[in-house]
Amino acid sequence: MTLKSIPISRWQEQLSEPLLIGGPCSAETEEQLLATAREIALIPQVKVFRAGIWKPRTRPDGFEGAGEAGLKWMQRVRQETGLLTTVEVANPHHIELALKYGIDILWIGARTVVNPFSVQEICDGLAGVDIPVMVKNPVNPDIKLWIGALERLNRSGIDKLIAIHRGFFYYQRDQYRNSPMWEIPIELKRLYPALPVICDPSHICGKTEYLAEIAQKALDLEMQGLMIETHIDPAAALTDAQQQLSPSGLKQLLSGLIFRNLNGFQEYQSRLDELRKEIDRIDWTLLDILSRRMKIVEEIGEYKKKKNITILQIRRWRNIIHDRLENGRKLGLGKDFLMRLLELVHRESIQRQMEIMHGKKKDLSE
């Protein structure tokens, strides 16, 4: 299915790319919300103010948001600062109230996107409504769920869409709250080039100390904006205090980022084309080398079958790893990259030999 998405610059007169969104994780009090918004409004690049009105907490004894009262505060933010407003919605009742108080942009959160039933309820509630909707990636690394939510919105008539990359929960924990897994939003952009994708570094990082590096990487990967959690007094925040910046911190962060030209300057295009053609030639060479390698692997498989030799030769595999990693290091290749590549090639080699051993070799020429 082709996704229809209207460019951000055509949503509202004051919007353009990169789209920069700031505001607290949660709307806590009217004073907190207005104080934060007034400071953010002094940062000219930021055009949209975000706040969580309903907070889906893991346990019921946490702060679950200000509810409808918070929407009244958001209405006042819009009136006093001129900033557009955006809130998360998780059901048709949320949508009804958000529209009642004139919220400009809605977003669907990561915990909602994992459930197609919930997404469909939201889409049914948006039928006939002309409003932009942003869709965060699901908590788990499943691009199909993300795409499915965007498709459902399209079918309900929503064509002002943005995908928000906020990272993924993964069992291999690192320094980040959620793993960036950049390959997933990159694949989404490949599949749907017209779909705007922005990044939520706050939820990826979990701590403000990592925000600059993640925000810059997102921009370098052609993401069309950032959503950054910002609180007038982060230390006193009722939710996610460690990942929120102060408005002055947001201003400093943005001033340190390099906003690159998304499509490259015309005068550089000729040189880029030359380099890309060289990469194309190298890639074809790589594919040819891999093909020849697999043919030899199959010959080895036939010989092992004939001589009744086991497929896995662990000593040989250890020697390959040691030798290739050492030579790769001398060539300036990273150890982690080489290890993943070797494991991928080894799995394919084992699989081909298994098919030969059991007489199930597939015809890959089709």
SERO-4910 file (N, C-alpha, C, O; in steps of 0.05 Angstrom, whole numbers):
BEGIN
 pado doro    nc1    nc2    nc3   cac1   cac2   cac3    cc1    cc2    cc3    oc1    oc2    oc3
  Met    A     17    -24      0      0      0      0     17     25      0     37     26     15
  Thr    A     10     44    -17     25     70    -18     13     89      3    -11     92      5
  Leu    A     31    101     19     22    120     39     21    148     26     39    157     12
  Lys    A     -2    162     31     -4    189     22      3    207     46     -9    205     67
  Ser    A     21    226     42     29    243     63     35    271     52     52    275     35
  Ile    A     21    291     63     25    319     55     50    330     69     53    326     93
  Pro    A     67    344     54     91    355     67     85    373     91     64    387     91
  Ile    A    102    373    111     98    389    135     93    418    129     77    431    142
  Ser    A    108    429    110    105    458    103     78    466     94     71    489     94
  Arg    A     61    446     86     34    452     77     13    448     99    -11    451     94
  Trp    A     22    440    123      3    435    145     -7    462    156    -31    467    158
  Gln    A     12    479    162      7    505    174     26    525    162     49    517    155
  Glu    A     19    549    160     36    570    148     62    573    163     83    578    151
  Gln    A     61    569    190     85    574    206    104    550    208    125    551    220
  Leu    A     96    527    196    112    503    198    131    500    174    124    507    151
  Ser    A    154    488    180    173    482    159    192    460    170    189    452    193
  Glu    A    210    450    153    229    430    162    256    444    167    264    461    152
  Pro    A    270    436    188    263    415    207    242    424    226    242    446    235
  Leu    A    224    405    233    202    411    252    214    406    280    222    384    287
  Leu    A    213    427    297    224    425    324    202    428    344    187    448    344
  Ile    A    200    408    362    178    407    381    190    405    409    209    389    414
  Gly    A    180    422    427    190    421    455    167    423    474    146    432    468
  Gly    A    172    413    499    152    415    519    155    392    539    170    373    534
  Pro    A    141    393    561    145    373    583    134    346    576    116    343    560
  Cys    A    145    326    590    134    299    588    105    300    596     88    288    582
  Ser    A     99    313    618     72    314    629     63    343    635     79    359    644
  Ala    A     38    349    629     26    374    639     18    369    668      1    353    674
  Glu    A     32    383    686     29    378    715     11    399    728     -8    393    743
  Thr    A     17    424    723      1    446    733     -1    468    711     15    468    692
  Glu    A    -19    486    714    -22    508    695      3    525    695     13    534    675
  Glu    A     13    530    720     36    548    723     61    535    709     76    549    695
  Gln    A     65    509    714     88    495    702     86    495    671    106    500    658
  Leu    A     62    491    661     59    490    632     64    517    619     78    519    599
  Leu    A     52    538    630     55    564    618     83    575    621     94    587    603
  Ala    A     96    570    644    123    579    648    142    566    628    160    579    617
  Thr    A    138    540    623    154    526    603    149    536    575    168    541    560
  Ala    A    124    540    568    117    549    541    127    577    535    136    583    513
  Arg    A    125    595    555    135    622    551    164    623    545    173    638    528
  Glu    A    180    606    558    209    605    553    215    592    526    232    601    511
  Ile    A    200    571    519    204    557    494    197    576    470    210    575    449
  Ala    A    177    592    474    168    611    453    190    631    446    188    643    425
  Leu    A    210    634    463    232    653    458    253    640    440    272    653    431
  Ile    A    250    614    435    269    599    417    256    599    389    237    583    385
  Pro    A    266    615    371    251    618    345    248    593    329    228    591    314
  Gln    A    266    574    331    264    550    315    241    531    323    231    516    307
  Val    A    233    533    349    212    515    359    184    527    353    178    549    361
  Lys    A    168    511    339    142    521    331    119    505    344     96    514    343
  Val    A    125    482    357    104    465    368    110    459    397    133    452    404
  Phe    A     90    461    413     92    455    442     78    429    448     54    425    442
  Arg    A     92    410    461     81    384    468     77    382    498     91    394    513
  Ala    A     58    365    506     55    358    534     37    333    536     18    330    521
  Gly    A     44    316    554     28    292    559      5    298    577      8    307    600
  Ile    A    -19    294    567    -43    300    582    -53    275    597    -62    276    620
  Trp    A    -52    253    583    -58    227    595    -33    210    594    -22    206    572
  Lys    A    -24    200    617      1    186    618     -4    156    624    -14    150    645
  Pro    A      3    139    605     -1    110    609     22     99    627     42     90    616
  Arg    A     17     99    653     38     90    671     38     59    674     16     47    672
  Thr    A     61     48    679     63     19    681     47      9    706     34    -12    705
  Arg    A     49     25    728     35     17    752     14     39    759     19     63    753
  Pro    A     -8     32    773    -30     51    777    -25     72    798    -41     91    801
  Asp    A     -3     71    813      1     90    834     18    114    824     26    131    841
  Gly    A     25    115    799     41    138    788     23    160    778     -2    157    776
  Phe    A     35    183    772     20    206    761     10    199    733     26    194    716
  Glu    A    -16    199    729    -27    191    703    -38    214    687    -54    211    669
  Gly    A    -28    238    693    -35    261    677    -57    278    688    -73    270    706
  Ala    A    -59    303    677    -79    322    688   -106    319    674   -126    330    684
  Gly    A   -107    304    652   -133    300    639   -144    326    626   -128    342    616
  Glu    A   -170    329    626   -182    351    612   -173    378    621   -171    397    606
  Ala    A   -166    380    647   -156    406    657   -131    414    642   -127    438    636
  Gly    A   -114    395    636    -89    400    621    -95    411    593    -79    427    583
  Leu    A   -116    402    581   -123    413    555   -131    442    556   -126    457    537
  Lys    A   -144    450    578   -150    478    581   -124    495    584   -122    517    573
  Trp    A   -104    483    597    -79    497    599    -65    499    572    -53    520    565
  Met    A    -67    478    557    -55    478    530    -69    499    512    -56    512    496
  Gln    A    -94    502    515   -109    522    501    -98    550    507    -96    567    489
  Arg    A    -92    554    532    -81    580    541    -53    584    530    -45    606    522
  Val    A    -37    562    529    -10    563    517    -12    573    489      3    591    480
  Arg    A    -31    562    473    -34    570    445    -41    599    443    -30    614    426
  Gln    A    -59    608    460    -69    636    459    -46    656    467    -44    677    455
  Glu    A    -31    649    487    -11    668    498     16    668    482     28    689    480
  Thr    A     24    645    471     50    643    459     49    641    429     69    647    415
  Gly    A     27    632    418     26    628    389     37    602    380     36    595    356
  Leu    A     48    586    399     59    560    392     35    541    385     14    542    398
  Leu    A     39    524    365     20    503    360     22    482    382     43    481    395
  Thr    A      2    467    386      1    448    409     -3    420    399    -17    415    379
  Thr    A      9    401    413      6    372    406      4    356    431     19    360    451
  Val    A    -14    336    431    -17    318    454    -20    289    444    -27    285    421
  Glu    A    -15    270    462    -19    242    456    -47    234    461    -59    242    481
  Val    A    -59    218    443    -86    207    446    -84    177    445    -68    166    429
  Ala    A   -101    164    461   -100    135    461   -128    122    457   -130     98    455
  Asn    A   -149    138    454   -175    128    449   -193    150    438   -185    173    438
  Pro    A   -217    143    428   -234    164    416   -243    186    435   -247    209    426
  His    A   -245    180    461   -252    201    480   -230    222    482   -236    246    484
  His    A   -205    213    482   -183    232    481   -185    250    457   -181    275    459
  Ile    A   -191    238    434   -193    254    409   -215    275    411   -211    298    404
  Glu    A   -238    266    421   -260    285    424   -253    309    441   -259    332    434
  Leu    A   -240    304    464   -232    326    482   -210    343    469   -211    368    471
  Ala    A   -190    331    456   -169    346    443   -180    365    422   -171    388    420
  Leu    A   -199    355    406   -211    372    386   -228    394    398   -228    417    388
  Lys    A   -241    388    420   -257    408    434   -240    432    443   -250    455    442
  Tyr    A   -215    427    451   -198    448    461   -178    459    440   -159    473    447
  Gly    A   -183    452    415   -168    463    394   -139    455    391   -122    470    382
  Ile    A   -132    430    400   -105    420    396    -99    418    366   -116    409    351
  Asp    A    -75    426    359    -68    428    330    -59    402    318    -65    396    295
  Ile    A    -44    386    333    -32    361    323    -36    339    345    -32    344    368
  Leu    A    -42    316    336    -45    293    354    -21    274    350     -9    274    329
  Trp    A    -15    258    371      4    237    366     -5    211    380    -19    212    401
  Ile    A      2    189    368     -4    162    379     21    151    391     42    150    378
  Gly    A     20    143    416     44    134    431     52    106    425     38     90    412
  Ala    A     76     99    434     89     73    428     73     50    440     71     28    428
  Arg    A     61     54    463     46     32    476     20     27    462      9      5    463
  Thr    A      9     47    448    -16     44    434    -12     31    407    -28     15    398
  Val    A     11     39    394     16     29    366     19     -1    366     14    -14    345
  Val    A     27    -14    388     31    -43    388      4    -58    386      4    -82    381
  Asn    A    -18    -44    390    -44    -57    390    -61    -48    366    -72    -26    368
  Pro    A    -64    -63    345    -80    -54    322   -109    -48    328   -121    -31    315
  Phe    A   -120    -62    349   -148    -56    356   -150    -27    367   -168    -12    359
  Ser    A   -131    -19    384   -131      8    394   -127     29    372   -140     49    371
  Val    A   -108     22    354   -103     41    332   -128     44    315   -134     66    306
  Gln    A   -142     22    310   -166     24    293   -187     40    307   -202     55    294
  Glu    A   -190     38    333   -209     54    348   -203     84    345   -221    100    341
  Ile    A   -178     91    346   -169    118    342   -176    127    314   -186    149    309
  Cys    A   -170    110    294   -176    117    266   -205    121    262   -213    139    247
  Asp    A   -222    104    274   -251    108    271   -259    135    284   -277    148    273
  Gly    A   -246    142    306   -253    168    318   -244    192    302   -253    214    307
  Leu    A   -225    188    284   -214    209    268   -227    211    240   -221    229    225
  Ala    A   -245    193    234   -259    193    208   -272    220    203   -288    229    219
  Gly    A   -265    232    181   -277    258    174   -263    282    186   -272    305    182
  Val    A   -242    278    202   -228    299    216   -203    306    200   -188    288    193
  Asp    A   -198    332    195   -174    340    182   -154    351    202   -156    375    210
  Ile    A   -137    334    212   -117    342    232    -92    326    228    -93    302    222
  Pro    A    -68    338    232    -44    322    230    -41    302    253    -49    308    275
  Val    A    -30    279    246    -25    258    266      3    248    264     13    241    242
  Met    A     17    247    287     44    235    288     42    208    301     27    204    320
  Val    A     58    189    291     56    161    300     84    153    310    103    151    295
  Lys    A     86    147    336    111    137    347    114    107    339     95     93    336
  Asn    A    139     99    337    144     70    332    135     54    356    134     64    378
  Pro    A    127     29    351    119     12    374    142      7    392    165     10    384
  Val    A    136     -1    417    157     -6    437    176    -28    426    200    -25    429
  Asn    A    165    -49    415    181    -71    405    190    -66    376    175    -52    361
  Pro    A    213    -75    367    223    -69    341    209    -84    318    218   -104    308
  Asp    A    185    -74    311    168    -87    291    159    -66    272    140    -51    277
  Ile    A    172    -63    249    166    -42    230    138    -46    218    125    -27    209
  Lys    A    129    -71    217    102    -76    205     80    -63    222     61    -53    211
  Leu    A     83    -64    249     63    -51    266     63    -21    261     42     -8    261
  Trp    A     87    -10    258     90     19    254     76     27    227     60     45    226
  Ile    A     83     12    206     71     17    180     41     13    181     26     28    169
  Gly    A     32     -8    195      3    -14    196    -12      9    209    -34     15    199
  Ala    A     -1     21    230    -15     44    242    -17     67    222    -38     80    221
  Leu    A      4     73    208      4     94    188    -16     88    166    -31    106    156
  Glu    A    -18     63    157    -36     55    136    -65     58    145    -82     68    130
  Arg    A    -71     50    170    -98     53    181   -107     82    181   -130     88    175
  Leu    A    -88    100    189    -95    128    190   -100    139    162   -119    154    158
  Asn    A    -84    130    143    -89    138    115   -117    130    106   -131    145     93
  Arg    A   -124    105    112   -150     95    104   -173    110    117   -196    111    106
  Ser    A   -168    122    140   -189    137    154   -190    166    144   -206    182    153
  Gly    A   -172    173    125   -173    200    113   -151    218    123   -151    242    115
  Ile    A   -134    209    141   -112    226    151    -89    225    132    -77    204    128
  Asp    A    -82    248    120    -59    249    101    -37    268    110    -18    274     95
  Lys    A    -41    279    134    -19    296    146     -6    278    167    -15    278    190
  Leu    A     14    264    159     26    243    176     56    248    181     70    258    164
  Ile    A     64    241    205     92    240    212     98    215    227     82    207    244
  Ala    A    120    202    222    129    179    238    150    190    258    168    205    250
  Ile    A    147    182    283    166    191    304    183    167    312    172    147    322
  His    A    209    169    309    228    149    318    235    155    347    248    175    353
  Arg    A    227    137    365    233    141    394    248    118    406    250    116    431
  Gly    A    259    101    389    275     79    399    258     55    406    233     57    408
  Phe    A    271     32    411    257      7    416    268     -7    441    292     -6    447
  Phe    A    250    -20    455    258    -37    477    272    -61    466    263    -74    447
  Tyr    A    296    -68    478    311    -91    468    324   -104    492    334    -90    510
  Tyr    A    326   -130    492    336   -144    515    366   -139    520    375   -141    543
  Gln    A    381   -132    499    409   -125    503    411    -96    509    411    -79    492
  Arg    A    412    -90    535    411    -62    544    438    -49    541    459    -61    544
  Asp    A    438    -23    533    462     -8    532    458     18    548    442     18    566
  Gln    A    473     39    541    471     63    557    445     78    553    438     96    569
  Tyr    A    430     71    532    406     86    526    381     72    538    381     48    544
  Arg    A    361     88    542    335     77    553    322     59    532    312     37    539
  Asn    A    323     67    507    312     51    485    333     50    463    346     70    456
  Ser    A    337     27    451    357     24    430    349     39    405    326     37    397
  Pro    A    367     55    394    359     71    370    352     53    346    333     59    331
  Met    A    367     31    342    361     13    319    356     30    294    334     28    282
  Trp    A    375     46    286    371     65    264    362     51    239    350     64    222
  Glu    A    369     26    235    363     12    210    333     11    206    324      9    183
  Ile    A    317     12    228    287     10    224    275     36    213    261     34    193
  Pro    A    281     59    225    270     83    212    282     88    184    269    100    167
  Ile    A    307     80    180    319     83    153    304     66    133    299     75    110
  Glu    A    296     41    141    280     24    123    252     37    118    242     35     96
  Leu    A    241     49    138    215     62    135    217     85    114    200     88     97
  Lys    A    239    100    116    244    122     97    248    111     69    240    124     49
  Arg    A    261     88     67    266     76     41    239     68     28    235     72      4
  Leu    A    222     56     44    197     46     34    178     69     27    162     67      8
  Tyr    A    179     90     43    160    113     39    175    139     39    175    153     59
  Pro    A    188    146     17    206    169     16    191    196     22    204    214     32
  Ala    A    166    197     16    151    222     21    142    226     50    133    247     57
  Leu    A    144    205     66    134    206     93    154    220    111    177    211    113
  Pro    A    147    242    124    166    255    142    171    237    167    152    226    178
  Val    A    196    235    174    204    220    198    220    239    216    240    251    207
  Ile    A    211    242    241    226    258    260    236    240    283    227    217    285
  Cys    A    253    251    300    265    235    321    257    246    349    256    270    352
  Asp    A    252    228    368    248    235    396    272    226    412    272    204    423
  Pro    A    293    243    413    318    234    427    313    230    457    328    215    469
  Ser    A    294    244    468    289    241    497    283    213    505    294    203    525
  His    A    266    199    490    258    172    497    279    152    489    281    130    501
  Ile    A    295    158    469    318    140    462    338    141    485    348    121    494
  Cys    A    345    166    493    368    169    512    361    162    541    375    147    554
  Gly    A    338    173    550    331    168    579    346    187    597    338    191    620
  Lys    A    368    199    588    384    218    603    393    240    585    399    236    561
  Thr    A    393    264    595    399    288    579    428    288    568    433    301    548
  Glu    A    446    273    581    474    274    573    479    262    545    499    268    532
  Tyr    A    460    246    535    463    234    509    448    248    487    449    241    464
  Leu    A    432    268    494    414    280    475    428    292    451    419    288    428
  Ala    A    450    306    455    463    320    433    472    300    411    468    305    388
  Glu    A    485    278    420    495    259    400    473    245    385    476    241    361
  Ile    A    451    238    399    429    225    385    414    244    367    407    237    344
  Ala    A    410    269    376    396    289    359    412    294    334    401    296    312
  Gln    A    439    297    337    455    302    313    455    279    294    454    283    270
  Lys    A    456    255    305    456    231    287    430    230    272    429    223    248
  Ala    A    408    236    286    381    236    272    381    256    249    371    249    227
  Leu    A    391    279    253    392    300    232    411    291    210    404    295    186
  Asp    A    433    278    217    452    269    196    440    246    180    449    242    157
  Leu    A    420    232    191    406    211    176    381    221    162    363    205    155
  Glu    A    380    247    157    358    260    142    331    258    155    311    259    142
  Met    A    331    257    182    305    259    195    297    289    195    313    307    198
  Gln    A    270    293    192    261    320    187    252    336    211    238    356    209
  Gly    A    262    328    235    256    343    258    262    329    284    271    306    284
  Leu    A    257    342    306    262    331    333    240    338    352    229    360    350
  Met    A    233    319    369    215    325    392    231    320    417    240    298    423
  Ile    A    235    342    432    252    341    456    237    350    480    226    372    481
  Glu    A    237    333    501    222    339    525    236    361    541    260    361    546
  Thr    A    220    381    549    231    406    561    213    415    584    188    417    580
  His    A    224    419    607    209    426    631    222    450    644    246    453    644
  Ile    A    205    468    655    215    492    668    233    486    692    251    501    699
  Asp    A    229    463    705    245    454    728    248    424    727    233    410    741
  Pro    A    265    413    710    267    384    705    270    368    730    258    346    732
  Ala    A    285    377    750    290    362    774    264    357    790    262    338    805
  Ala    A    244    374    786    219    372    800    197    358    784    174    356    792
  Ala    A    204    349    760    184    337    742    172    312    754    186    296    768
  Leu    A    146    308    750    132    285    761    137    259    745    132    237    755
  Thr    A    145    262    720    151    239    703    176    244    687    181    266    677
  Asp    A    192    223    684    216    224    667    234    248    671    242    261    652
  Ala    A    240    254    696    256    277    703    284    277    690    294    297    681
  Gln    A    296    253    689    324    251    679    328    257    649    350    263    641
  Gln    A    306    255    634    309    259    605    299    286    595    299    291    571
  Gln    A    291    304    614    280    330    606    301    352    609    315    354    630
  Leu    A    302    369    589    319    393    590    303    417    601    279    417    601
  Ser    A    317    437    611    305    463    617    302    478    590    316    470    571
  Pro    A    286    498    588    284    513    563    311    525    554    318    525    531
  Ser    A    327    534    574    354    544    567    372    522    557    388    525    539
  Gly    A    368    498    568    383    474    559    375    467    530    392    459    514
  Leu    A    349    469    524    340    464    497    352    484    477    361    476    455
  Lys    A    352    509    485    364    529    467    393    524    462    402    526    439
  Gln    A    408    516    483    436    510    480    440    486    462    458    485    445
  Leu    A    424    465    466    426    441    450    422    447    421    438    439    404
  Leu    A    401    462    414    394    468    386    416    485    374    423    482    350
  Ser    A    428    503    389    448    520    378    474    505    371    490    514    355
  Gly    A    477    482    384    501    466    379    498    445    357    517    432    349
  Leu    A    473    442    347    469    422    326    475    433    298    472    457    294
  Ile    A    483    415    281    488    423    253    464    413    236    459    389    234
  Phe    A    449    432    225    426    425    209    435    425    180    439    446    167
  Arg    A    439    401    169    450    398    143    429    399    121    405    395    126
  Asn    A    438    406     97    419    407     74    410    378     69    426    360     65
  Leu    A    383    374     68    373    347     66    380    334     39    384    310     39
  Asn    A    381    349     18    385    337     -8    412    344    -21    417    337    -44
  Gly    A    429    359     -7    455    366    -18    453    390    -36    433    393    -50
  Phe    A    473    407    -36    474    430    -54    479    421    -83    494    402    -87
  Gln    A    468    435   -102    470    428   -130    499    426   -139    506    408   -155
  Glu    A    516    445   -129    543    445   -139    559    421   -129    580    414   -141
  Tyr    A    549    407   -108    562    383    -98    552    357   -111    563    336   -108
  Gln    A    530    360   -127    516    336   -136    534    320   -155    533    295   -154
  Ser    A    549    333   -172    566    319   -192    586    301   -178    590    278   -185
  Arg    A    600    312   -157    619    297   -142    606    273   -128    617    251   -127
  Leu    A    582    278   -116    568    257   -102    561    234   -121    563    211   -115
  Asp    A    552    242   -145    545    222   -165    569    205   -173    566    180   -176
  Glu    A    593    217   -175    617    202   -182    623    181   -160    629    158   -165
  Leu    A    622    191   -135    628    173   -112    607    151   -110    615    128   -104
  Arg    A    582    157   -115    561    136   -113    565    115   -135    560     92   -130
  Lys    A    573    124   -159    577    105   -180    600     86   -173    600     62   -179
  Glu    A    621     97   -160    643     80   -151    634     60   -130    642     37   -131
  Ile    A    616     69   -112    605     50    -92    589     28   -106    591      5    -99
  Asp    A    573     36   -127    558     16   -142    576     -5   -154    570    -29   -153
  Arg    A    599      4   -166    617    -15   -178    629    -34   -157    632    -58   -161
  Ile    A    636    -23   -134    648    -39   -112    627    -59   -102    634    -82    -97
  Asp    A    602    -50   -100    581    -69    -90    577    -92   -109    574   -115   -101
  Trp    A    578    -87   -136    575   -109   -155    599   -128   -152    595   -152   -155
  Thr    A    623   -117   -147    646   -134   -143    642   -151   -118    649   -175   -118
  Leu    A    632   -139    -96    627   -154    -72    607   -177    -76    612   -199    -67
  Leu    A    586   -171    -91    565   -191    -97    577   -214   -113    572   -238   -108
  Asp    A    594   -207   -132    607   -228   -149    625   -245   -131    626   -270   -134
  Ile    A    641   -233   -113    659   -248    -96    643   -266    -77    651   -289    -73
  Leu    A    621   -256    -66    604   -272    -48    592   -296    -63    591   -318    -53
  Ser    A    584   -291    -88    573   -313   -104    593   -335   -109    588   -358   -106
  Arg    A    618   -326   -116    639   -346   -120    646   -361    -95    653   -385    -95
  Arg    A    646   -346    -72    652   -359    -47    631   -381    -40    639   -403    -31
  Met    A    606   -375    -45    585   -395    -39    586   -419    -57    579   -441    -49
  Lys    A    596   -415    -82    599   -439   -100    621   -457    -89    618   -482    -90
  Ile    A    642   -446    -78    663   -462    -65    652   -475    -40    659   -498    -34
  Val    A    636   -461    -24    623   -472     -1    607   -497     -8    608   -517      6
  Glu    A    592   -495    -30    576   -518    -39    594   -541    -48    586   -564    -43
  Glu    A    616   -536    -60    635   -558    -67    645   -571    -41    647   -596    -40
  Ile    A    651   -555    -21    660   -566      4    638   -583     16    643   -605     27
  Gly    A    613   -574     14    590   -589     24    587   -616     11    582   -636     24
  Glu    A    591   -616    -16    589   -641    -31    611   -661    -22    606   -685    -19
  Tyr    A    635   -650    -17    657   -667     -9    653   -678     19    658   -702     24
  Lys    A    642   -661     37    637   -671     64    616   -692     64    617   -712     79
  Lys    A    595   -689     47    574   -709     45    586   -736     35    579   -757     46
  Lys    A    603   -734     15    615   -758      3    633   -773     23    633   -797     24
  Lys    A    647   -757     39    666   -769     59    654   -772     87    667   -781    106
  Asn    A    628   -765     89    614   -768    115    628   -752    137    634   -762    159
  Ile    A    634   -727    131    648   -709    150    627   -689    161    609   -681    147
  Thr    A    630   -682    186    611   -663    199    613   -636    185    634   -628    176
  Ile    A    591   -622    185    590   -596    172    606   -575    187    623   -562    176
  Leu    A    601   -573    213    614   -553    229    642   -563    237    645   -584    250
  Gln    A    662   -548    230    690   -553    238    698   -530    256    708   -509    247
  Ile    A    695   -534    282    698   -512    301    726   -500    301    729   -475    304
  Arg    A    746   -517    297    774   -506    297    778   -488    273    790   -466    275
  Arg    A    767   -496    250    769   -480    226    754   -453    230    764   -432    222
  Trp    A    731   -454    243    715   -429    248    730   -410    266    730   -386    262
  Arg    A    743   -421    287    759   -404    305    782   -391    290    787   -367    294
  Asn    A    795   -406    273    817   -395    258    808   -373    239    822   -353    235
  Ile    A    785   -377    226    774   -357    208    769   -331    223    777   -309    214
  Ile    A    756   -333    247    750   -309    262    776   -294    269    778   -270    266
  His    A    796   -309    280    821   -296    288    835   -283    264    844   -260    266
  Asp    A    837   -297    243    851   -287    219    837   -263    207    850   -243    201
  Arg    A    810   -266    203    796   -244    189    794   -219    206    796   -196    196
  Leu    A    791   -223    232    790   -199    250    817   -185    250    818   -160    250
  Glu    A    838   -200    251    865   -188    251    871   -173    225    881   -150    226
  Asn    A    864   -185    203    869   -172    177    850   -149    173    858   -128    162
  Gly    A    825   -152    182    806   -130    180    815   -106    196    811    -83    187
  Arg    A    826   -111    219    836    -89    236    857    -73    222    858    -48    223
  Lys    A    875    -87    208    897    -74    194    886    -57    170    898    -38    162
  Leu    A    862    -65    160    850    -50    138    831    -28    148    819    -15    131
  Gly    A    830    -24    174    814     -3    185    784     -9    188    768      9    190
  Leu    A    777    -35    190    750    -43    193    744    -49    223    761    -61    236
  Gly    A    721    -41    232    714    -45    260    709    -74    267    699    -90    251
  Lys    A    716    -82    292    714   -110    301    684   -118    301    678   -140    292
  Asp    A    666   -102    312    638   -109    314    626   -114    286    611   -133    282
  Phe    A    632    -95    268    622    -98    241    631   -124    228    616   -139    216
  Leu    A    658   -129    230    669   -153    218    657   -178    230    652   -198    216
  Met    A    653   -178    256    642   -201    270    613   -207    260    606   -230    255
  Arg    A    597   -186    257    570   -190    247    570   -201    218    555   -218    211
  Leu    A    589   -190    202    591   -199    174    600   -228    173    588   -243    158
  Leu    A    620   -235    188    630   -263    188    608   -282    197    605   -303    185
  Glu    A    593   -275    218    572   -292    228    550   -296    207    540   -318    204
  Leu    A    543   -275    193    523   -276    172    531   -295    149    516   -312    141
  Val    A    556   -291    140    566   -308    119    569   -337    128    563   -355    112
  His    A    577   -341    153    580   -368    163    553   -382    165    551   -406    159
  Arg    A    533   -367    174    506   -380    176    496   -389    149    485   -410    146
  Glu    A    500   -371    129    492   -379    102    508   -403     92    496   -420     78
  Ser    A    534   -404     98    550   -426     89    541   -452    102    539   -473     89
  Ile    A    535   -451    128    525   -475    142    499   -484    131    494   -508    126
  Gln    A    481   -464    125    454   -471    115    456   -485     88    442   -504     82
  Arg    A    474   -475     70    477   -487     44    488   -515     46    479   -533     31
  Gln    A    507   -519     64    518   -546     67    498   -565     80    498   -589     73
  Met    A    481   -555     97    460   -572    109    441   -581     87    433   -604     87
  Glu    A    434   -563     69    415   -570     47    428   -591     29    414   -610     20
  Ile    A    453   -589     24    467   -609      7    468   -635     22    463   -656     10
  Met    A    475   -635     48    478   -659     64    451   -675     64    452   -700     64
  His    A    429   -660     64    403   -674     66    388   -674     40    364   -681     40
  Gly    A    402   -668     18    390   -669     -8    367   -650    -13    348   -655    -27
  Lys    A    369   -626      0    348   -605     -3    359   -580    -15    348   -558     -9
  Lys    A    379   -581    -30    391   -557    -42    371   -542    -59    358   -554    -77
  Lys    A    368   -516    -54    349   -500    -68    361   -488    -94    385   -483    -95
  Asp    A    344   -484   -114    352   -471   -138    349   -441   -133    326   -431   -133
  Leu    A    371   -426   -129    370   -398   -123    370   -380   -148    370   -356   -146
  Ser    A    369   -392   -171    371   -377   -196    344   -366   -204    342   -348   -222
  Glu    A    322   -375   -191    295   -366   -199    291   -338   -190    269   -327   -195
***
